[in-house]
Amino acid sequence: MTAPDLPAEARPEAGRLRRGGRAGKRGGATAAFEQPAFGQPANPFPPTEIVSADELESIHLASLRVLKEIGVEVLHDEARAIMRRHGADIREGSERVRFDADMVLELIAHCPPEFTVHARNPLHNLHMGGNRLIFAQMGSAPNSSDTDTGRRPGNQTDFRNFIKLAQMHNIIHCAGGYPVEPIDIHPSVRHLQCLRDITTLTDKAFHVYSLGRERNLDGIEIARIVRGVSREQLLEEPSCFTIINTNSPLKLDVPMMEGILQMSAHGQVVVVTPFTLAGAMAPVTVAGAVVLQNAEALAALAFSQMVRKGAPVAYGGFTSNVDMRSGAPAFGTPEYMKAQLLGGQLARRYRIPYRSSNTCAANTVDAQAAYESVFSLWGCIQSGTNMVKHAAGWLEGGLRCSYEKMMLDIDLLQMVAEFLAPLDLSEDALAVEAIREVGPGGHFFGSPHTQARYRNAFYSPIISDWRNYETWAQAGSPTAIERANRLWKERLAQFEEPPMDEAIREELDDFVERRIREGGAPTDF
Protein backbone atom coordinates (compact mmCIF):
# COMPACT_ATOMS: atom_id res chain seq x y z
CA MET A 1 0.00 0.00 0.00
CA THR A 2 1.39 3.42 -0.86
CA ALA A 3 0.57 6.91 0.20
CA PRO A 4 -2.72 8.25 -1.16
CA ASP A 5 -2.84 10.61 -4.11
CA LEU A 6 -2.93 14.21 -3.06
CA PRO A 7 -6.49 15.56 -2.90
CA ALA A 8 -7.44 18.38 -5.25
CA GLU A 9 -7.70 20.90 -2.41
CA ALA A 10 -4.05 20.20 -1.51
CA ARG A 11 -2.75 21.21 -4.97
CA PRO A 12 -1.89 24.90 -4.81
CA GLU A 13 -1.07 26.92 -7.86
CA ALA A 14 2.43 26.49 -9.19
CA GLY A 15 4.98 28.93 -7.87
CA ARG A 16 8.14 29.08 -5.85
CA LEU A 17 7.98 28.90 -2.08
CA ARG A 18 8.53 32.09 -0.17
CA ARG A 19 11.80 32.01 1.74
CA GLY A 20 13.49 33.83 4.54
CA GLY A 21 10.57 34.63 6.82
CA ARG A 22 9.58 33.04 10.11
CA ALA A 23 5.86 32.51 10.03
CA GLY A 24 3.96 29.49 8.81
CA LYS A 25 0.63 30.99 7.76
CA ARG A 26 -2.50 29.16 8.85
CA GLY A 27 -5.06 31.14 6.97
CA GLY A 28 -6.13 28.66 4.30
CA ALA A 29 -5.45 25.30 2.73
CA THR A 30 -3.06 26.77 0.18
CA ALA A 31 -1.48 29.49 2.30
CA ALA A 32 2.13 30.43 1.64
CA PHE A 33 4.65 28.60 3.81
CA GLU A 34 7.43 30.80 5.13
CA GLN A 35 10.47 29.43 6.91
CA PRO A 36 13.91 30.51 8.06
CA ALA A 37 16.68 30.45 5.46
CA PHE A 38 18.92 27.37 5.45
CA GLY A 39 21.52 27.60 8.18
CA GLN A 40 22.87 25.65 11.13
CA PRO A 41 21.81 26.91 14.54
CA ALA A 42 24.64 27.74 16.93
CA ASN A 43 24.08 26.61 20.50
CA PRO A 44 25.06 29.60 22.68
CA PHE A 45 24.70 27.77 25.97
CA PRO A 46 27.46 25.89 27.78
CA PRO A 47 26.70 22.15 27.82
CA THR A 48 25.30 20.74 31.03
CA GLU A 49 27.88 18.73 32.95
CA ILE A 50 25.79 16.05 34.63
CA VAL A 51 28.75 14.63 36.55
CA SER A 52 31.92 16.12 38.01
CA ALA A 53 35.30 15.83 36.29
CA ASP A 54 36.31 13.10 38.75
CA GLU A 55 33.10 11.16 38.15
CA LEU A 56 33.54 11.46 34.39
CA GLU A 57 37.07 10.16 34.75
CA SER A 58 35.74 7.10 36.59
CA ILE A 59 33.51 6.29 33.59
CA HIS A 60 36.45 6.84 31.21
CA LEU A 61 38.76 4.60 33.23
CA ALA A 62 36.10 1.90 33.62
CA SER A 63 35.67 1.88 29.82
CA LEU A 64 39.41 1.43 29.32
CA ARG A 65 39.37 -1.46 31.81
CA VAL A 66 36.63 -3.12 29.79
CA LEU A 67 38.72 -2.81 26.63
CA LYS A 68 41.90 -4.11 28.27
CA GLU A 69 40.53 -6.81 30.58
CA ILE A 70 37.46 -8.06 28.68
CA GLY A 71 37.96 -6.90 25.12
CA VAL A 72 35.70 -6.77 22.09
CA GLU A 73 34.85 -9.50 19.61
CA VAL A 74 35.81 -8.38 16.11
CA LEU A 75 34.33 -10.63 13.43
CA HIS A 76 36.15 -9.04 10.47
CA ASP A 77 39.44 -10.81 9.65
CA GLU A 78 41.16 -7.87 7.95
CA ALA A 79 40.13 -5.52 10.75
CA ARG A 80 41.68 -7.83 13.33
CA ALA A 81 44.87 -7.99 11.28
CA ILE A 82 45.05 -4.18 11.20
CA MET A 83 44.43 -4.04 14.94
CA ARG A 84 47.19 -6.58 15.59
CA ARG A 85 49.64 -4.49 13.53
CA HIS A 86 48.80 -1.51 15.74
CA GLY A 87 49.53 -3.42 18.93
CA ALA A 88 46.16 -4.85 19.97
CA ASP A 89 46.22 -8.08 21.99
CA ILE A 90 44.71 -10.89 19.90
CA ARG A 91 45.27 -14.52 20.80
CA GLU A 92 45.76 -17.00 17.98
CA GLY A 93 42.47 -18.49 16.80
CA SER A 94 40.38 -16.00 18.76
CA GLU A 95 38.17 -13.13 17.60
CA ARG A 96 38.52 -11.36 20.95
CA VAL A 97 40.58 -8.17 20.76
CA ARG A 98 41.94 -6.38 23.82
CA PHE A 99 43.20 -2.82 23.66
CA ASP A 100 45.86 -1.09 25.71
CA ALA A 101 44.66 2.24 27.09
CA ASP A 102 47.64 4.25 25.81
CA MET A 103 47.18 2.86 22.31
CA VAL A 104 43.49 3.81 22.26
CA LEU A 105 44.11 7.34 23.55
CA GLU A 106 46.99 7.93 21.13
CA LEU A 107 44.82 6.89 18.20
CA ILE A 108 41.70 8.89 19.06
CA ALA A 109 43.86 11.97 19.55
CA HIS A 110 44.02 12.04 15.73
CA CYS A 111 40.22 12.40 15.38
CA PRO A 112 39.48 15.89 14.02
CA PRO A 113 37.42 17.98 16.47
CA GLU A 114 35.66 19.85 13.62
CA PHE A 115 35.26 19.43 9.87
CA THR A 116 32.98 20.24 6.94
CA VAL A 117 30.55 17.79 5.31
CA HIS A 118 30.22 18.84 1.67
CA ALA A 119 26.86 18.73 -0.12
CA ARG A 120 26.35 18.83 -3.89
CA ASN A 121 24.92 22.31 -3.33
CA PRO A 122 27.73 24.19 -1.52
CA LEU A 123 25.12 26.36 0.17
CA HIS A 124 24.09 23.21 2.05
CA ASN A 125 27.57 22.30 3.30
CA LEU A 126 27.54 21.43 7.01
CA HIS A 127 29.93 22.20 9.82
CA MET A 128 30.36 19.24 12.16
CA GLY A 129 31.60 20.12 15.64
CA GLY A 130 32.00 23.20 17.77
CA ASN A 131 28.65 24.60 18.85
CA ARG A 132 26.88 23.97 15.52
CA LEU A 133 23.81 21.75 15.16
CA ILE A 134 22.92 19.45 12.27
CA PHE A 135 19.32 18.19 12.07
CA ALA A 136 19.18 14.96 10.05
CA GLN A 137 15.89 13.46 8.88
CA MET A 138 14.81 10.12 10.32
CA GLY A 139 16.47 7.02 8.88
CA SER A 140 15.85 3.28 8.62
CA ALA A 141 12.18 2.91 9.58
CA PRO A 142 10.62 -0.33 8.26
CA ASN A 143 7.14 1.23 8.17
CA SER A 144 5.46 4.50 7.29
CA SER A 145 2.09 6.01 8.12
CA ASP A 146 -0.34 8.84 7.67
CA THR A 147 -3.78 9.36 9.18
CA ASP A 148 -5.52 8.86 5.81
CA THR A 149 -4.23 5.37 5.06
CA GLY A 150 -2.68 4.18 8.31
CA ARG A 151 0.44 2.10 8.95
CA ARG A 152 2.07 0.21 6.09
CA PRO A 153 5.39 -1.40 5.12
CA GLY A 154 7.99 0.89 3.60
CA ASN A 155 7.75 1.49 -0.14
CA GLN A 156 9.34 3.65 -2.81
CA THR A 157 6.49 6.16 -3.03
CA ASP A 158 6.67 7.01 0.65
CA PHE A 159 10.47 6.96 0.53
CA ARG A 160 10.49 9.57 -2.22
CA ASN A 161 7.85 11.69 -0.50
CA PHE A 162 9.82 11.87 2.73
CA ILE A 163 13.00 12.77 0.83
CA LYS A 164 11.10 15.58 -0.89
CA LEU A 165 9.96 16.89 2.49
CA ALA A 166 13.58 16.85 3.67
CA GLN A 167 14.62 18.96 0.68
CA MET A 168 11.78 21.45 1.09
CA HIS A 169 12.37 22.31 4.73
CA ASN A 170 15.45 24.34 5.53
CA ILE A 171 15.50 23.20 9.15
CA ILE A 172 16.30 19.64 7.95
CA HIS A 173 19.96 19.93 7.05
CA CYS A 174 20.61 16.51 5.53
CA ALA A 175 19.11 13.12 4.72
CA GLY A 176 19.75 10.73 7.60
CA GLY A 177 19.45 7.49 5.63
CA TYR A 178 16.35 6.00 4.06
CA PRO A 179 13.52 7.66 6.01
CA VAL A 180 11.58 4.49 5.32
CA GLU A 181 12.98 1.27 3.87
CA PRO A 182 11.46 0.73 0.38
CA ILE A 183 11.00 -3.03 0.48
CA ASP A 184 9.42 -3.01 -2.99
CA ILE A 185 12.95 -2.52 -4.42
CA HIS A 186 15.17 -5.62 -4.47
CA PRO A 187 17.84 -5.45 -1.72
CA SER A 188 20.69 -6.01 -4.20
CA VAL A 189 19.99 -2.75 -6.04
CA ARG A 190 18.01 -0.84 -3.42
CA HIS A 191 20.98 1.27 -2.40
CA LEU A 192 21.57 2.33 -6.01
CA GLN A 193 18.02 3.42 -6.68
CA CYS A 194 17.63 5.05 -3.26
CA LEU A 195 20.87 7.02 -3.46
CA ARG A 196 20.00 8.17 -6.96
CA ASP A 197 16.67 9.40 -5.62
CA ILE A 198 18.30 11.08 -2.61
CA THR A 199 20.92 12.85 -4.73
CA THR A 200 18.44 14.06 -7.35
CA LEU A 201 15.45 14.92 -5.15
CA THR A 202 17.74 16.74 -2.70
CA ASP A 203 20.98 18.68 -2.96
CA LYS A 204 21.86 18.17 0.70
CA ALA A 205 24.44 15.90 2.34
CA PHE A 206 23.41 12.27 2.77
CA HIS A 207 24.02 8.98 4.54
CA VAL A 208 25.49 5.76 3.10
CA TYR A 209 24.57 2.46 4.73
CA SER A 210 27.40 0.19 5.84
CA LEU A 211 25.88 -3.09 4.69
CA GLY A 212 28.77 -4.55 2.73
CA ARG A 213 31.73 -3.29 0.74
CA GLU A 214 29.83 -2.76 -2.50
CA ARG A 215 27.22 -0.52 -0.90
CA ASN A 216 29.88 1.63 0.72
CA LEU A 217 31.92 2.00 -2.47
CA ASP A 218 28.83 2.70 -4.59
CA GLY A 219 27.70 5.37 -2.13
CA ILE A 220 31.11 7.03 -2.07
CA GLU A 221 31.25 7.05 -5.88
CA ILE A 222 27.75 8.55 -6.11
CA ALA A 223 28.83 11.29 -3.67
CA ARG A 224 31.82 12.01 -5.91
CA ILE A 225 29.76 12.07 -9.12
CA VAL A 226 27.05 14.41 -7.89
CA ARG A 227 29.61 16.86 -6.51
CA GLY A 228 31.58 16.73 -9.77
CA VAL A 229 34.94 16.32 -8.04
CA SER A 230 37.95 14.04 -8.39
CA ARG A 231 38.67 11.11 -6.09
CA GLU A 232 41.63 13.04 -4.72
CA GLN A 233 39.42 16.01 -3.84
CA LEU A 234 36.78 13.74 -2.32
CA LEU A 235 39.43 12.20 -0.06
CA GLU A 236 40.05 15.62 1.47
CA GLU A 237 36.42 16.79 1.41
CA PRO A 238 34.00 14.47 3.27
CA SER A 239 30.78 14.32 1.24
CA CYS A 240 28.74 11.54 2.88
CA PHE A 241 28.52 9.83 6.24
CA THR A 242 27.70 6.42 7.67
CA ILE A 243 26.37 5.27 11.02
CA ILE A 244 28.27 2.41 12.63
CA ASN A 245 26.18 0.59 15.24
CA THR A 246 28.10 -1.82 17.42
CA ASN A 247 26.42 -5.11 18.31
CA SER A 248 26.11 -4.60 22.03
CA PRO A 249 27.46 -5.99 24.17
CA LEU A 250 31.06 -5.86 22.90
CA LYS A 251 30.80 -7.13 19.35
CA LEU A 252 31.86 -5.47 16.07
CA ASP A 253 30.43 -7.35 13.10
CA VAL A 254 31.61 -7.71 9.51
CA PRO A 255 29.40 -5.09 7.77
CA MET A 256 30.12 -2.42 10.38
CA MET A 257 33.88 -2.96 10.32
CA GLU A 258 33.84 -3.03 6.53
CA GLY A 259 32.00 0.29 6.67
CA ILE A 260 34.73 1.85 8.81
CA LEU A 261 37.41 0.39 6.51
CA GLN A 262 35.91 1.80 3.32
CA MET A 263 34.58 5.11 4.58
CA SER A 264 37.66 6.06 6.60
CA ALA A 265 40.04 4.95 3.84
CA HIS A 266 38.19 7.26 1.44
CA GLY A 267 38.03 10.19 3.87
CA GLN A 268 34.29 10.00 4.50
CA VAL A 269 32.52 10.49 7.84
CA VAL A 270 32.04 7.61 10.29
CA VAL A 271 29.56 8.20 13.14
CA VAL A 272 30.17 5.44 15.68
CA THR A 273 26.98 4.83 17.67
CA PRO A 274 26.65 1.92 20.10
CA PHE A 275 22.99 0.96 20.60
CA THR A 276 23.08 0.15 24.31
CA LEU A 277 19.70 -0.43 25.94
CA ALA A 278 20.04 -0.50 29.71
CA GLY A 279 18.52 -3.67 31.11
CA ALA A 280 18.79 -5.59 27.82
CA MET A 281 22.05 -5.30 25.84
CA ALA A 282 23.71 -3.18 28.54
CA PRO A 283 23.84 -3.07 32.35
CA VAL A 284 20.63 -1.90 33.99
CA THR A 285 22.29 1.18 35.51
CA VAL A 286 22.77 4.31 33.41
CA ALA A 287 26.41 4.52 34.50
CA GLY A 288 27.09 0.91 33.53
CA ALA A 289 25.31 1.28 30.19
CA VAL A 290 27.38 4.37 29.38
CA VAL A 291 30.61 2.58 30.37
CA LEU A 292 29.71 -0.10 27.82
CA GLN A 293 28.73 2.52 25.23
CA ASN A 294 32.02 4.33 25.73
CA ALA A 295 34.15 1.19 25.52
CA GLU A 296 32.52 0.13 22.25
CA ALA A 297 32.74 3.65 20.81
CA LEU A 298 36.41 4.01 21.68
CA ALA A 299 37.26 0.67 20.07
CA ALA A 300 35.58 1.57 16.77
CA LEU A 301 36.88 5.16 16.77
CA ALA A 302 40.42 3.94 17.39
CA PHE A 303 40.07 1.52 14.49
CA SER A 304 39.01 4.35 12.16
CA GLN A 305 42.29 6.09 12.94
CA MET A 306 44.23 2.87 12.33
CA VAL A 307 42.72 2.89 8.83
CA ARG A 308 43.57 6.54 8.20
CA LYS A 309 44.86 9.01 10.75
CA GLY A 310 42.72 12.12 10.75
CA ALA A 311 39.70 10.35 9.21
CA PRO A 312 36.56 12.35 10.12
CA VAL A 313 34.44 10.73 12.83
CA ALA A 314 31.76 11.50 15.38
CA TYR A 315 31.00 9.94 18.75
CA GLY A 316 27.39 8.74 18.82
CA GLY A 317 25.35 8.05 21.93
CA PHE A 318 22.16 6.00 21.76
CA THR A 319 21.86 4.64 25.28
CA SER A 320 18.32 4.35 26.59
CA ASN A 321 16.41 1.88 28.72
CA VAL A 322 13.82 -0.82 28.21
CA ASP A 323 10.40 -1.23 29.76
CA MET A 324 11.28 -3.87 32.36
CA ARG A 325 7.72 -5.23 32.21
CA SER A 326 7.68 -5.93 28.48
CA GLY A 327 11.28 -5.61 27.28
CA ALA A 328 10.25 -2.96 24.74
CA PRO A 329 12.72 -0.11 24.16
CA ALA A 330 11.76 3.19 25.77
CA PHE A 331 12.83 6.59 24.44
CA GLY A 332 12.58 10.17 25.55
CA THR A 333 12.93 8.98 29.15
CA PRO A 334 14.80 10.61 32.06
CA GLU A 335 17.40 7.84 31.73
CA TYR A 336 17.78 8.56 28.00
CA MET A 337 18.39 12.22 28.77
CA LYS A 338 20.96 11.44 31.47
CA ALA A 339 22.80 9.18 29.02
CA GLN A 340 22.69 11.97 26.40
CA LEU A 341 24.39 14.36 28.80
CA LEU A 342 27.00 11.79 29.83
CA GLY A 343 27.74 10.96 26.20
CA GLY A 344 28.21 14.64 25.42
CA GLN A 345 30.66 15.05 28.30
CA LEU A 346 32.67 12.06 27.10
CA ALA A 347 32.76 13.29 23.50
CA ARG A 348 34.03 16.68 24.67
CA ARG A 349 36.68 14.94 26.79
CA TYR A 350 37.98 13.26 23.63
CA ARG A 351 37.45 16.40 21.49
CA ILE A 352 35.21 14.55 19.01
CA PRO A 353 31.89 15.82 17.56
CA TYR A 354 28.84 14.31 19.26
CA ARG A 355 25.72 12.73 17.78
CA SER A 356 22.42 12.13 19.60
CA SER A 357 18.79 11.68 18.46
CA ASN A 358 15.22 12.96 18.65
CA THR A 359 13.24 9.91 19.76
CA CYS A 360 9.98 8.80 21.32
CA ALA A 361 8.16 5.53 22.00
CA ALA A 362 4.69 6.78 21.07
CA ASN A 363 2.55 4.79 18.63
CA THR A 364 0.68 7.81 17.27
CA VAL A 365 1.16 11.56 17.04
CA ASP A 366 -0.22 12.44 20.44
CA ALA A 367 0.85 14.14 23.66
CA GLN A 368 3.32 11.31 24.38
CA ALA A 369 5.00 11.77 21.00
CA ALA A 370 5.33 15.50 21.65
CA TYR A 371 6.63 15.45 25.21
CA GLU A 372 9.06 12.59 24.67
CA SER A 373 10.43 14.31 21.57
CA VAL A 374 10.76 17.63 23.41
CA PHE A 375 12.61 15.81 26.20
CA SER A 376 14.94 14.21 23.64
CA LEU A 377 15.57 17.50 21.86
CA TRP A 378 16.23 19.31 25.11
CA GLY A 379 18.72 16.57 25.98
CA CYS A 380 20.43 17.24 22.64
CA ILE A 381 20.73 20.94 23.41
CA GLN A 382 21.92 20.47 26.99
CA SER A 383 24.44 17.80 26.00
CA GLY A 384 26.09 19.92 23.30
CA THR A 385 25.02 17.59 20.50
CA ASN A 386 26.38 18.42 17.04
CA MET A 387 24.33 15.99 14.93
CA VAL A 388 20.71 15.23 15.83
CA LYS A 389 19.81 12.03 14.01
CA HIS A 390 16.16 11.07 13.47
CA ALA A 391 15.36 14.75 13.98
CA ALA A 392 12.08 14.59 12.04
CA GLY A 393 9.59 11.77 11.50
CA TRP A 394 10.45 9.23 14.23
CA LEU A 395 7.50 7.31 15.69
CA GLU A 396 6.84 3.94 17.34
CA GLY A 397 10.32 3.59 18.80
CA GLY A 398 11.88 4.03 15.37
CA LEU A 399 9.76 1.40 13.64
CA ARG A 400 7.78 3.99 11.70
CA CYS A 401 8.28 7.24 9.83
CA SER A 402 5.11 9.32 10.07
CA TYR A 403 4.07 12.14 7.77
CA GLU A 404 2.27 13.94 10.57
CA LYS A 405 5.17 13.47 13.00
CA MET A 406 7.50 14.84 10.32
CA MET A 407 5.57 18.11 10.27
CA LEU A 408 5.29 18.26 14.06
CA ASP A 409 9.06 17.75 14.36
CA ILE A 410 9.77 20.41 11.74
CA ASP A 411 7.81 22.84 13.90
CA LEU A 412 9.71 21.72 17.02
CA LEU A 413 13.08 22.06 15.27
CA GLN A 414 12.22 25.54 14.02
CA MET A 415 11.22 26.50 17.56
CA VAL A 416 14.51 25.13 18.91
CA ALA A 417 16.44 27.12 16.30
CA GLU A 418 14.52 30.28 17.18
CA PHE A 419 15.16 29.71 20.89
CA LEU A 420 18.90 29.40 20.20
CA ALA A 421 19.03 32.55 18.07
CA PRO A 422 20.79 35.43 19.85
CA LEU A 423 18.72 38.18 21.38
CA ASP A 424 18.70 41.58 19.70
CA LEU A 425 20.12 43.95 22.32
CA SER A 426 20.54 46.97 20.07
CA GLU A 427 19.53 50.41 21.32
CA ASP A 428 16.37 50.16 19.24
CA ALA A 429 15.52 46.73 20.66
CA LEU A 430 15.97 47.98 24.23
CA ALA A 431 13.03 50.25 23.35
CA VAL A 432 13.57 53.02 25.90
CA GLU A 433 12.11 55.61 23.51
CA ALA A 434 9.09 53.36 22.81
CA ILE A 435 8.51 53.01 26.56
CA ARG A 436 8.81 56.82 26.91
CA GLU A 437 6.31 57.35 24.08
CA VAL A 438 3.67 54.98 25.49
CA GLY A 439 4.22 56.05 29.09
CA PRO A 440 2.45 54.81 32.23
CA GLY A 441 -0.89 53.11 31.67
CA GLY A 442 -0.60 52.98 27.88
CA HIS A 443 -0.31 49.99 25.59
CA PHE A 444 2.16 48.95 22.93
CA PHE A 445 -0.14 47.12 20.53
CA GLY A 446 -0.53 50.08 18.18
CA SER A 447 2.71 51.91 18.90
CA PRO A 448 5.04 52.74 15.96
CA HIS A 449 7.72 50.52 17.53
CA THR A 450 5.34 47.54 17.45
CA GLN A 451 3.87 48.34 14.05
CA ALA A 452 7.32 48.40 12.49
CA ARG A 453 8.15 44.92 13.80
CA TYR A 454 5.00 42.91 14.40
CA ARG A 455 5.22 40.77 11.26
CA ASN A 456 8.46 39.09 12.34
CA ALA A 457 8.52 39.90 16.04
CA PHE A 458 7.81 36.37 17.24
CA TYR A 459 8.06 32.82 16.00
CA SER A 460 4.74 31.79 14.45
CA PRO A 461 4.19 28.01 14.61
CA ILE A 462 3.06 25.89 11.70
CA ILE A 463 1.09 23.41 13.84
CA SER A 464 -0.07 25.22 16.99
CA ASP A 465 -3.42 27.01 16.76
CA TRP A 466 -3.54 30.26 18.71
CA ARG A 467 -7.13 31.25 17.88
CA ASN A 468 -9.56 31.70 20.75
CA TYR A 469 -11.95 28.88 21.57
CA GLU A 470 -14.96 30.29 19.72
CA THR A 471 -13.07 30.89 16.47
CA TRP A 472 -11.35 27.50 16.73
CA ALA A 473 -14.69 25.73 17.35
CA GLN A 474 -16.34 27.48 14.41
CA ALA A 475 -13.50 26.22 12.21
CA GLY A 476 -14.36 22.63 13.13
CA SER A 477 -12.13 22.24 16.23
CA PRO A 478 -9.08 21.02 14.26
CA THR A 479 -6.48 19.08 16.23
CA ALA A 480 -2.72 19.27 15.84
CA ILE A 481 -2.55 15.93 14.02
CA GLU A 482 -5.28 17.08 11.59
CA ARG A 483 -3.35 20.27 10.82
CA ALA A 484 -0.16 18.27 10.34
CA ASN A 485 -1.99 15.93 7.95
CA ARG A 486 -3.18 18.85 5.84
CA LEU A 487 0.23 20.50 5.90
CA TRP A 488 2.35 17.62 4.59
CA LYS A 489 0.04 17.22 1.61
CA GLU A 490 0.19 20.94 0.85
CA ARG A 491 3.96 20.90 1.06
CA LEU A 492 4.42 17.86 -1.21
CA ALA A 493 2.17 19.45 -3.83
CA GLN A 494 4.63 22.38 -3.95
CA PHE A 495 7.80 20.33 -4.37
CA GLU A 496 10.31 21.40 -7.02
CA GLU A 497 13.29 19.20 -7.79
CA PRO A 498 16.60 21.01 -7.23
CA PRO A 499 18.56 21.64 -10.44
CA MET A 500 21.39 19.31 -11.45
CA ASP A 501 23.90 19.78 -14.25
CA GLU A 502 22.88 17.62 -17.22
CA ALA A 503 26.34 16.08 -17.60
CA ILE A 504 26.41 15.11 -13.93
CA ARG A 505 22.91 13.64 -14.17
CA GLU A 506 23.96 11.59 -17.17
CA GLU A 507 27.08 10.33 -15.39
CA LEU A 508 25.00 9.44 -12.32
CA ASP A 509 22.43 7.54 -14.38
CA ASP A 510 25.14 5.72 -16.34
CA PHE A 511 26.86 4.62 -13.13
CA VAL A 512 23.64 3.49 -11.42
CA GLU A 513 22.36 1.60 -14.46
CA ARG A 514 25.72 -0.10 -15.00
CA ARG A 515 25.87 -1.21 -11.37
CA ILE A 516 22.28 -2.48 -11.58
CA ARG A 517 23.20 -4.54 -14.65
CA GLU A 518 26.15 -5.94 -12.72
CA GLY A 519 23.81 -7.12 -9.99
CA GLY A 520 24.42 -4.42 -7.41
CA ALA A 521 25.48 -5.89 -4.06
CA PRO A 522 25.26 -9.35 -2.52
CA THR A 523 22.14 -9.85 -0.44
CA ASP A 524 23.87 -11.86 2.26
CA PHE A 525 27.12 -11.49 4.10
Buried (B, 14 or more C-beta within 10 A) or exposed (E): EBBEEBEEEBBBEEEEBEEEBBBBBBEEEBBBBBBBEBEBBBBEEEBBBBBEEEBBEEBBEBBBEBBBEEBBBBBBEEBBEBBEEBEBBBEEEEBBBBBBBEBBBBBBEBBBEBBBBBBBBEEBBBBBBBBBBBBBBBBBBBBBBBBEBEBBBBBBBBBBBBBBBBBBBBBBBBBBBBBBBBBEBEBBBBBBBBBBBBBBBBBBBBBBBBBBBBBBBBBBBBBBBBBEBEEEBBBEBBBBBBBBBBBBBBBBBBBBBBBBBBBBBBBBBBBBBBBBBBBBBBBBEBBBBBBBBBBBBBBBBBBBBBBBEEBBBBBBBBBBBBEEEEEEBBBBBEBBBBBBBBBBBBBBBBBBBBBBBBBBBBBBBEEBBBEBBBBBBBBBBBBBBBBBBBBBBBBBBBBBBBBBBBBBBBBBBBBBBBEBBEEEEEEEEEBEEBBEEBEEEEEBEEBEBBEEBEEEEEBBBBBEBEEEEEEEEEEEEBEBBBBBBBBBBBBBBBBEEBEBEEEBBEBBEEBBEEBBEEEBBEEEE
